[in-house]
Amino acid sequence: MRRGNEVYNGLELKQVNKTLARKLFSEGVTVYILPSNMRVNNAWTRPLDINKEMYDMSFDKIVNSFEYYNCNNKTGLYTHFLIENK
């Protein structure tokens, strides 16, 4: 996915870097994560929405777990972070 805006389930999502995603997560904003080679709207996977209220783990632990189970040579080796563009 290239940096820019994507539409997912009626939400306009904007890609951000990990530092900003971590900051927004700690403020209670919902952050969407997705493997780097996957598009937002595809048939095999969809963005995972995370926020502080849903998980009792730290941001880094959530991302590390997501990358361990979802990132590989085909889907991408790292994670893209998206937020709702308001």
C-alpha positions in Angstrom: 0.0 0.0 0.0 1.3 3.4 -0.9 1.0 6.3 1.5 -2.3 8.1 0.9 -6.0 7.7 1.6 -7.9 4.4 1.2 -11.6 3.7 1.8 -12.5 0.8 4.0 -16.1 0.0 5.1 -17.0 3.6 4.5 -14.1 5.0 6.5 -11.3 7.0 4.9 -8.1 5.7 6.3 -4.7 7.4 6.1 -1.3 5.7 6.6 0.9 7.0 9.4 4.2 5.9 10.8 4.7 3.7 13.9 5.6 6.5 16.2 2.4 8.5 15.5 0.3 5.3 15.7 1.8 4.5 19.1 1.0 8.0 20.4 -2.6 7.9 19.1 -3.1 4.4 20.5 -2.0 5.6 23.9 -4.5 8.5 23.6 -7.3 6.0 22.9 -7.7 6.5 19.1 -8.5 3.4 17.1 -5.5 2.4 14.9 -5.8 -0.1 12.0 -2.9 -2.5 11.3 -2.2 -4.4 8.1 0.7 -6.4 6.6 2.8 -4.3 4.3 2.1 -6.0 1.0 -1.7 -6.2 1.5 -4.2 -3.7 0.2 -6.9 -2.4 2.5 -9.8 -3.8 0.4 -8.9 -7.4 -0.6 -10.5 -10.8 -0.4 -7.9 -12.5 1.9 -7.3 -10.1 4.8 -8.6 -7.0 6.3 -7.2 -4.3 8.6 -7.2 -5.2 12.3 -8.6 -2.4 14.4 -6.9 -1.9 17.8 -7.4 0.5 20.7 -6.6 0.6 24.4 -10.1 -0.5 25.5 -10.1 -3.7 23.4 -6.7 -5.0 24.5 -4.9 -5.3 27.9 -1.5 -5.3 26.2 0.9 -2.6 25.2 1.0 -1.3 21.6 4.3 -2.9 20.9 3.2 -6.3 22.2 0.1 -6.2 20.0 2.1 -5.2 17.0 4.8 -7.9 17.6 2.1 -10.6 18.0 0.4 -9.4 14.8 3.7 -9.5 12.9 4.6 -12.9 14.2 1.3 -14.5 13.0 0.4 -12.4 10.0 3.6 -11.1 8.3 5.6 -13.3 6.0 7.3 -13.2 2.5 3.9 -13.1 0.7 1.9 -10.7 2.8 4.8 -8.5 3.8 7.5 -8.6 6.5 6.3 -5.6 8.5 3.2 -3.7 9.4 1.4 -0.6 8.0 -0.5 1.6 10.4 -3.6 3.4 9.4 -5.9 5.9 11.2 -9.3 7.4 10.3 -8.8 10.5 8.2 -11.2 13.2 9.7 
